Amino acid sequence: MYDTLDNASYLSEAMNEKIGMIAIREVDMARMFVDCRDYPSEMNCTIAISADTKKELLEAAVQHATSVHGHQDSPELRRELAKMIKTQ
């Protein structure tokens, strides 16, 4: 049977392992962003959009480009927006 000290030691090791896994996950999941300020226009748009996944970011960027900047949603627009994605 484990005594209290053994249990505390085991829990401490388990917590450190979990914390290490969380830290690794945070590093692996760098946020991606598109910043309109990097692409000057007549509107002088200052919107920056960020997300954890490229798919989510691209959808938000397409919505912004079409509703605010008047672009038409097309494969070409999506390719151009995908090129604008940067990682933080």
N, C-alpha and C positions, 0 to 999 in steps of 0.2 A: 504494500500500500504506500502511496506517495504521502509525504508529509507536506505541510503548508509551504515550506521553503522550496521544495521541488515543484509544487504547483505554480508558485510565483515565478520561478525561473522559467518554467515551460511557457507560461503566459507571456512573460516578457519577450522571450525568443519569438513566439508566435506574433506578437504585436510588431516587433521590429521587422519581421518578414513581411507582414501586411503593409507596413509603412513603406518599406522598400519597393514593394510591388506598386503601390500607389504613385510613388515618386517616378518610377520607370514609366508608368502609364501616362503621367502628365508630360513627360519628355516626349513620348511617342506621339502624343496628341496635340502637337503644336497647332494653334489656330491659324486659319488662312484668312486673308482679307483682300478686298479691292478698295482702293481709295480714289475717288473721283478727282481729288486735288492733284494726283499724279498725271492727270490727263486734262489739261486746261481746256475750257470751252467758253463760249460766249455767256453761258449761264453762271460761270464761276462756282460750280457745284462743289460743296465741301463735304458731301456724304462719304462715309467710310462704312463698309459692310463687312462683317466677319462671321465665321462659322467654323465648326469642327470638321466638316466634311466638304469636299470639293463639290459634290452634287448639290448639297444644301446651299452653299455659297453661290454657285452658278445660277440656281433658280432665283435666289433673291436678287442677284445682279441683273438678270434678265428682266425681272419685274420692274426694277428701278430704271433700267435703260429704256424700257418701253413706256412706262407710265410718266416718267419725269423728263426724259430726254427725247421722247418721240420716235425712238428706233422701232423697227419692225422685228418681231421675233423670227429668227431664221437660223439655219445651221451656221452660216457665216458669222452672225452676231455672236452666237454661242462660242464659236472657235476664238473669236477676238477677245471676248470676255475671259475665256479660260486662260488665255495668254497673259492677262492682267493680274491673275491671282498670285499673291505673294504669301510667304509664310512668316509668321511672327517669331 
